[in-house]
Amino acid sequence: MNESAANTVSQNSAPPLPSRRYAWYTTVLLTIVYIFSYIDRTILNLLVEPIKKDLQLTDTEISILMGPAFGLFYVLLPIPLGWLADRRNRAWIVGVGVTLWSAATIGCGLARNFVQLFTARIMVGVGEASLSPCALPMIADSFPPEKRGKPIATYSAALSLGGGIASLAGASVLIWTESAGSITLPLLGALKAWQFAFVVVGFPGVILGLLMFMLREPARQERLGLAGEGKTGILDAFRYVLSDWRMYLGFVAIVCVMTTVAYSQGFFAAMFERTWGWPAKQFAVYNGIMNLAMGPATVIATGWYIDKLFAKGLKDAPMRVMIAGVIILTSTHALAPLMPNGTLAFGMIAINLIGMASVTAAGSAALMNVAPGEIRSQMTALYFLTISVTGLFLGPTTVGILSDSVFGAENIRYAVALVPVIYGVPLMFTLRATLRRYRRRVDEVIG
């Protein structure tokens, strides 16, 4: 089928969209699920020092728990789950996933050694792997292309909301348990402060899992006739990506740099404590307030701005925003650890958050506009596979290895500062060509 015929199929046979109210209900529920996935994933970052002390771990072992342990199946399972999501009920897939990762987060709180914590982190990744192939395609299928910027931005705001809530929850637990000592719970017994934190943030996922099982998923939109109904496989997604591999490589590379830098920030709490003497609870409170105050607002504004530019005929608007965001985040992340005091460093991190949030929101919107409906979940899975592999495996491990082997634990800030230099500088030479190629591809998919 040629391009014009494909576009005709897409426009003439489009199934009806859900009502605006139900479309936004779907978006809000998935956003809440995403918030708790991020909380469960990142609560470990605030508990580095007590976990290191109780379990006698090194920075390298902590970096393995942050990245490879969580990412081992998180980056592999979206491929088969994306195949399944293009054929079966996506809401049910997420329902199973959120229940599993919440139980595994509680399991992290019961860990007594590195192996047990490593195993529990693996299971968190297994459960969270269900979300990425399903959530964004469900939101995209609930709105027309010209109205997707704001709902996708709303969903993307979950990263900032989750980070903020995780920080404040972690700080509250740490402050409370300083006076309460160990906590004894029915069936679970005596728990240390960091163990109790895992239990607290894991519990709400059980309720969210039930709500996902009751959600009606939207019909799939914008099919291009790549194959018969229900017959597209992962090879079709690979072939489609390879048909314009330079564009997709350049596009994904931008987000890969963002995730690599973002996951390396798991050491921020430890860096502030070792470098400027900030207790973890102090950093957690400030970080939580900053994320809640700035992150969602930036993401929502990004979605609004993308829709505004789109309405003016700039269909490459998401890519333009991504390029601006990646320049901001790489420069500010490199400078923040080198500041003379914690206050200036934290101010630089606040600016960094703007770049992070912009790339997060714009990247998801950009992908949905170049992913045909019948392989959208599988392309989303490939997207999250790539950005997660690079972020989880390169970000924290680069810091951990440089800290242990080059700079020393007390000079961890230099290890943190090098991450955007190593991975971000080469990217800058590819941005112009990526923008040009993206313009051509988006015209072929949405016209």
C-alpha positions as CSV (number, residue, x, y, z in Angstrom):
1,M,0.0,0.0,0.0
2,N,1.4,3.4,-1.0
3,E,1.6,6.4,1.2
4,S,-1.5,8.2,-0.1
5,A,-3.6,5.0,0.1
6,A,-2.4,4.3,3.6
7,N,-3.4,7.8,4.7
8,T,-6.8,7.3,3.1
9,V,-7.3,4.1,5.1
10,S,-6.2,5.9,8.3
11,Q,-8.7,8.8,7.7
12,N,-11.7,6.9,6.4
13,S,-11.8,3.9,8.7
14,A,-10.9,5.6,12.0
15,P,-12.9,4.1,14.9
16,P,-14.7,6.5,17.2
17,L,-12.8,8.2,20.0
18,P,-14.1,7.9,23.6
19,S,-15.8,10.9,25.1
20,R,-13.6,13.7,26.2
21,R,-14.5,13.1,29.8
22,Y,-13.6,9.4,29.7
23,A,-10.5,10.2,27.7
24,W,-9.3,12.4,30.5
25,Y,-10.3,9.9,33.1
26,T,-8.1,7.4,31.4
27,T,-5.3,9.9,31.2
28,V,-5.6,10.8,34.9
29,L,-5.7,7.2,36.1
30,L,-2.7,6.2,34.0
31,T,-0.9,9.3,35.3
32,I,-1.5,8.3,38.9
33,V,-0.3,4.8,38.1
34,Y,2.8,6.3,36.6
35,I,3.4,8.5,39.6
36,F,3.4,5.4,41.9
37,S,5.7,3.5,39.5
38,Y,8.2,6.3,39.7
39,I,7.9,6.5,43.5
40,D,8.5,2.8,43.9
41,R,11.4,2.9,41.4
42,T,13.2,5.9,43.0
43,I,12.5,5.7,46.7
44,L,15.8,3.8,46.9
45,N,17.7,6.9,45.9
46,L,16.9,8.7,49.2
47,L,17.9,5.7,51.3
48,V,21.4,5.2,49.9
49,E,23.3,5.9,53.1
50,P,21.2,3.9,55.6
51,I,21.1,0.9,53.2
52,K,24.8,1.1,52.6
53,K,25.4,1.1,56.4
54,D,23.0,-1.7,57.3
55,L,23.9,-4.0,54.4
56,Q,27.6,-3.0,54.1
57,L,27.4,-2.1,50.4
58,T,29.7,-0.1,48.1
59,D,28.7,2.7,45.7
60,T,29.1,0.3,42.9
61,E,26.7,-2.2,44.5
62,I,24.2,0.6,45.2
63,S,24.4,1.6,41.5
64,I,23.6,-2.0,40.5
65,L,20.5,-1.9,42.6
66,M,19.5,1.5,41.1
67,G,20.1,0.5,37.5
68,P,20.9,-3.1,36.3
69,A,18.8,-4.9,39.0
70,F,15.7,-2.9,38.2
71,G,16.5,-2.7,34.5
72,L,17.3,-6.3,33.9
73,F,13.8,-7.3,32.9
74,Y,12.3,-3.7,32.7
75,V,14.1,-3.2,29.5
76,L,13.5,-6.7,28.0
77,L,9.9,-7.4,28.8
78,P,8.3,-4.4,27.0
79,I,9.1,-6.1,23.7
80,P,6.9,-9.1,24.2
81,L,4.5,-7.1,26.2
82,G,4.2,-4.5,23.4
83,W,3.4,-7.4,21.0
84,L,0.7,-8.5,23.5
85,A,-0.6,-5.0,24.0
86,D,-1.2,-4.6,20.2
87,R,-3.5,-7.6,20.4
88,R,-5.0,-7.8,23.9
89,N,-6.6,-5.6,26.6
90,R,-3.9,-3.0,27.5
91,A,-5.7,-1.9,30.7
92,W,-5.6,-5.5,32.1
93,I,-1.9,-5.8,31.3
94,V,-1.2,-2.7,33.3
95,G,-3.4,-4.0,36.1
96,V,-1.3,-7.1,36.5
97,G,1.9,-5.1,36.3
98,V,1.0,-2.5,38.9
99,T,-0.1,-5.2,41.4
100,L,3.2,-7.1,40.9
101,W,5.6,-4.2,41.2
102,S,3.8,-2.9,44.3
103,A,4.1,-6.2,46.0
104,A,7.8,-6.3,45.0
105,T,8.4,-2.8,46.5
106,I,7.0,-4.1,49.8
107,G,9.4,-7.0,49.3
108,C,12.3,-4.5,49.1
109,G,11.4,-3.4,52.6
110,L,11.7,-7.0,53.9
111,A,15.2,-7.5,52.4
112,R,17.9,-8.5,54.8
113,N,20.9,-8.6,52.4
114,F,22.1,-7.6,49.0
115,V,20.8,-10.7,47.2
116,Q,17.3,-10.3,48.6
117,L,17.2,-6.6,47.7
118,F,18.6,-7.3,44.3
119,T,15.9,-9.9,43.7
120,A,13.1,-7.6,44.9
121,R,14.4,-4.8,42.6
122,I,14.3,-7.2,39.7
123,M,10.6,-7.9,40.3
124,V,9.8,-4.2,40.6
125,G,11.3,-3.9,37.1
126,V,9.3,-6.9,35.8
127,G,6.0,-5.3,37.0
128,E,6.8,-1.8,35.7
129,A,7.7,-3.2,32.3
130,S,3.9,-3.5,31.6
131,L,3.3,0.3,31.8
132,S,5.4,1.7,29.0
133,P,3.9,-0.3,26.0
134,C,0.4,0.4,27.1
135,A,-0.1,3.8,28.7
136,L,1.1,6.2,26.0
137,P,-0.7,4.4,23.2
138,M,-3.9,4.3,25.2
139,I,-3.7,8.0,25.7
140,A,-2.9,8.7,22.1
141,D,-5.8,6.5,21.0
142,S,-8.1,8.6,23.2
143,F,-7.4,12.0,21.5
144,P,-7.0,13.3,17.9
145,P,-3.4,14.2,17.0
146,E,-3.9,17.9,17.3
147,K,-5.1,17.5,20.9
148,R,-2.5,15.0,22.3
149,G,0.1,17.5,23.6
150,K,-1.7,18.3,26.9
151,P,-2.8,14.8,27.9
152,I,0.6,13.3,27.0
153,A,2.2,16.2,29.0
154,T,-0.2,15.4,31.9
155,Y,1.0,11.8,31.9
156,S,4.6,12.9,31.6
157,A,4.2,15.1,34.6
158,A,4.0,11.9,36.7
159,L,7.8,11.8,36.7
160,S,8.1,15.2,38.5
161,L,5.1,14.4,40.7
162,G,6.4,11.0,41.5
163,G,9.9,12.4,42.3
164,G,8.4,15.1,44.5
165,I,6.1,12.7,46.4
166,A,8.9,10.1,46.8
167,S,11.2,12.8,48.2
168,L,8.7,14.2,50.7
169,A,7.5,10.7,51.7
170,G,11.0,9.5,52.2
171,A,11.9,12.6,54.2
172,S,8.8,12.2,56.4
173,V,9.5,8.6,57.1
174,L,13.2,9.3,57.9
175,I,12.3,12.2,60.3
176,W,9.5,10.2,62.0
177,T,11.6,7.1,62.5
178,E,14.5,9.1,64.0
179,S,12.4,9.6,67.1
180,A,10.4,6.3,66.9
181,G,13.4,4.0,66.3
182,S,12.5,0.7,64.6
183,I,8.8,0.1,63.6
184,T,7.0,-3.1,64.3
185,L,4.2,-4.1,61.9
186,P,1.8,-7.0,62.2
187,L,3.1,-10.1,60.2
188,L,6.2,-8.2,59.1
189,G,7.9,-7.7,62.5
190,A,10.4,-5.1,63.3
191,L,11.6,-2.9,60.4
192,K,14.3,-0.2,60.1
193,A,13.4,3.2,58.8
194,W,14.5,2.5,55.2
195,Q,12.6,-0.8,55.2
196,F,9.4,0.9,56.4
197,A,9.7,3.5,53.6
198,F,9.5,0.7,51.0
199,V,6.4,-0.8,52.6
200,V,4.6,2.5,52.9
201,V,5.0,3.5,49.2
202,G,4.3,0.0,47.9
203,F,0.9,-0.5,49.5
204,P,-1.3,1.9,47.3
205,G,-0.5,0.0,44.1
206,V,-2.9,-2.8,45.1
207,I,-5.9,-0.4,44.8
208,L,-4.6,1.1,41.5
209,G,-4.4,-2.4,40.1
210,L,-8.1,-3.0,40.8
211,L,-9.0,0.3,39.1
212,M,-7.0,-0.6,36.0
213,F,-8.9,-3.9,35.6
214,M,-12.2,-1.9,35.5
215,L,-10.9,0.7,32.8
216,R,-12.3,0.5,29.3
217,E,-9.4,0.8,26.8
218,P,-9.8,3.0,23.7
219,A,-10.0,1.7,20.1
220,R,-6.7,1.8,18.2
221,Q,-6.4,4.8,15.8
222,E,-4.4,5.8,12.7
223,R,-3.7,2.4,11.2
224,L,-1.6,2.6,8.0
225,G,-2.4,-0.8,6.6
226,L,0.9,-2.3,7.5
227,A,-0.6,-5.8,7.9
228,G,-4.0,-7.4,8.6
229,E,-5.9,-6.8,11.8
230,G,-4.0,-8.3,14.7
231,K,-1.2,-9.7,12.6
232,T,1.5,-7.1,13.0
233,G,4.5,-8.4,14.9
234,I,7.7,-7.0,16.3
235,L,9.4,-7.5,13.0
236,D,7.0,-5.0,11.4
237,A,7.9,-2.5,14.0
238,F,11.6,-3.1,13.4
239,R,11.2,-2.8,9.6
240,Y,9.3,0.4,10.0
241,V,11.9,1.9,12.2
242,L,14.7,0.7,9.9
243,S,13.0,2.4,6.9
244,D,14.2,5.7,8.4
245,W,16.7,4.6,11.0
246,R,18.8,7.8,10.9
247,M,15.8,9.8,12.1
248,Y,14.7,7.4,14.8
249,L,18.3,7.0,16.0
250,G,18.8,10.7,16.3
251,F,15.4,11.2,17.9
252,V,15.9,8.4,20.5
253,A,19.5,9.5,21.2
254,I,18.2,12.8,22.6
255,V,16.0,11.0,25.1
256,C,18.7,8.5,25.9
257,V,21.0,11.3,27.0
258,M,18.1,12.6,29.2
259,T,17.5,9.3,30.8
260,T,21.2,8.6,31.4
261,V,21.6,12.0,33.1
262,A,18.3,11.5,35.0
263,Y,19.2,8.1,36.4
264,S,22.7,9.3,37.4
265,Q,20.9,11.8,39.6
266,G,20.0,8.9,41.9
267,F,23.3,9.8,43.6
268,F,22.2,13.4,44.2
269,A,21.2,12.9,47.9
270,A,24.5,11.1,48.6
271,M,26.4,13.9,46.7
272,F,24.8,16.7,48.7
273,E,25.5,14.8,52.0
274,R,29.1,14.1,51.3
275,T,30.0,17.4,49.5
276,W,28.0,20.1,51.4
277,G,26.9,18.2,54.5
278,W,23.2,18.2,53.7
279,P,21.4,15.3,55.5
280,A,19.4,13.1,53.2
281,K,16.1,14.3,54.8
282,Q,17.0,18.0,54.1
283,F,17.8,17.3,50.4
284,A,14.6,15.1,50.2
285,V,12.4,17.9,51.4
286,Y,13.9,20.6,49.1
287,N,13.9,18.2,46.2
288,G,10.3,17.2,46.8
289,I,9.1,20.8,47.0
290,M,11.0,21.7,43.9
291,N,9.6,18.8,41.9
292,L,6.1,19.4,42.9
293,A,6.3,23.2,42.3
294,M,8.2,23.2,39.0
295,G,8.0,19.8,37.4
296,P,4.3,19.4,36.6
297,A,4.0,23.1,35.6
298,T,6.8,22.7,33.2
299,V,5.5,19.6,31.6
300,I,1.9,20.9,31.3
301,A,3.3,24.2,29.8
302,T,5.4,22.1,27.4
303,G,2.3,20.2,26.2
304,W,0.3,23.5,25.8
305,Y,3.2,25.0,23.9
306,I,3.5,22.0,21.6
307,D,-0.3,22.1,20.8
308,K,0.0,25.9,20.1
309,L,2.9,25.4,17.7
310,F,1.1,22.5,16.1
311,A,-2.0,24.6,15.5
312,K,0.3,27.1,13.7
313,G,1.4,24.4,11.3
314,L,4.7,23.4,13.0
315,K,4.3,19.6,13.1
316,D,7.9,19.3,14.2
317,A,7.1,21.2,17.4
318,P,7.8,18.3,19.8
319,M,11.3,17.9,18.3
320,R,12.1,21.6,18.6
321,V,11.2,21.5,22.3
322,M,13.3,18.3,22.8
323,I,16.4,20.0,21.3
324,A,16.0,23.0,23.6
325,G,15.4,20.8,26.6
326,V,18.4,18.6,26.1
327,I,20.8,21.6,25.7
328,I,19.5,22.9,29.1
329,L,19.7,19.7,31.0
330,T,23.2,18.7,29.9
331,S,24.8,22.0,30.7
332,T,23.1,22.5,34.0
333,H,23.8,19.0,35.2
334,A,27.5,19.3,34.4
335,L,27.7,22.6,36.3
336,A,25.6,21.8,39.4
337,P,28.1,19.5,41.2
338,L,30.9,22.1,40.7
339,M,29.1,24.9,42.5
340,P,30.9,26.2,45.7
341,N,27.9,25.5,48.0
342,G,24.8,23.4,48.1
343,T,22.4,26.3,47.7
344,L,23.8,27.3,44.3
345,A,24.0,23.7,43.3
346,F,20.4,23.2,44.1
347,G,19.4,26.3,42.1
348,M,21.2,24.8,39.1
349,I,19.3,21.6,39.6
350,A,16.0,23.5,39.5
351,I,16.9,24.8,36.0
352,N,18.0,21.3,35.1
353,L,14.5,20.1,36.0
354,I,13.0,22.4,33.3
355,G,15.1,20.7,30.7
356,M,14.3,17.2,32.0
357,A,10.6,17.8,32.1
358,S,10.6,19.4,28.6
359,V,12.4,16.5,27.0
360,T,10.1,14.0,28.8
361,A,6.9,15.5,27.6
362,A,8.0,16.4,24.1
363,G,9.7,13.0,23.5
364,S,6.5,11.1,24.2
365,A,4.4,13.5,22.0
366,A,7.0,13.3,19.2
367,L,6.9,9.5,19.3
368,M,3.2,9.2,19.1
369,N,3.2,11.4,15.9
370,V,5.6,9.0,14.1
371,A,4.2,5.7,15.3
372,P,1.4,4.1,13.2
373,G,-1.6,2.9,15.2
374,E,-1.3,-0.9,14.5
375,I,2.3,-1.0,15.8
376,R,2.1,1.9,18.3
377,S,2.5,-0.3,21.4
378,Q,5.4,-2.2,19.9
379,M,7.2,1.0,18.8
380,T,6.6,2.4,22.2
381,A,8.1,-0.7,23.7
382,L,11.2,-0.3,21.5
383,Y,11.4,3.3,22.5
384,F,11.3,2.6,26.2
385,L,13.6,-0.4,25.8
386,T,16.3,1.8,24.2
387,I,16.0,4.8,26.5
388,S,15.8,2.6,29.6
389,V,18.8,0.4,28.7
390,T,21.0,3.4,28.3
391,G,19.6,5.3,31.3
392,L,19.6,2.5,33.8
393,F,22.8,0.8,32.8
394,L,24.9,3.9,32.0
395,G,23.7,6.6,34.3
396,P,24.1,5.2,37.9
397,T,26.8,2.7,37.0
398,T,29.0,5.5,35.4
399,V,28.8,7.4,38.7
400,G,29.4,4.4,40.9
401,I,32.4,3.2,38.9
402,L,34.0,6.7,38.7
403,S,33.4,7.3,42.4
404,D,34.9,4.0,43.5
405,S,37.7,3.7,41.0
406,V,38.7,7.3,40.0
407,F,37.7,10.1,42.3
408,G,36.9,8.4,45.6
409,A,33.6,8.3,47.5
410,E,34.1,11.7,49.1
411,N,34.6,13.3,45.6
412,I,31.5,11.8,44.1
413,R,30.4,15.2,42.7
414,Y,33.1,15.0,40.0
415,A,31.8,11.6,38.9
416,V,28.2,13.1,38.7
417,A,29.4,16.1,36.7
418,L,31.1,14.0,34.1
419,V,28.0,12.1,33.0
420,P,26.5,14.7,30.7
421,V,30.0,15.6,29.3
422,I,30.6,11.9,28.3
423,Y,27.2,11.3,26.8
424,G,25.8,14.7,25.9
425,V,28.6,16.5,24.0
426,P,28.7,14.1,21.0
427,L,24.9,14.4,20.7
428,M,25.1,18.2,20.0
429,F,26.5,17.6,16.5
430,T,23.5,15.5,15.4
431,L,20.6,17.7,16.4
432,R,20.1,19.8,13.2
433,A,20.0,16.7,10.9
434,T,17.6,14.9,13.3
435,L,15.1,17.8,13.2
436,R,15.2,17.9,9.4
437,R,14.5,14.1,9.1
438,Y,11.7,14.3,11.7
439,R,9.8,16.8,9.7
440,R,9.7,14.4,6.7
441,R,8.6,11.4,8.8
442,V,5.8,13.2,10.7
443,D,4.3,14.3,7.3
444,E,4.1,10.7,6.2
445,V,2.3,9.4,9.4
446,I,-0.2,12.1,10.3
447,G,-0.3,14.1,7.0
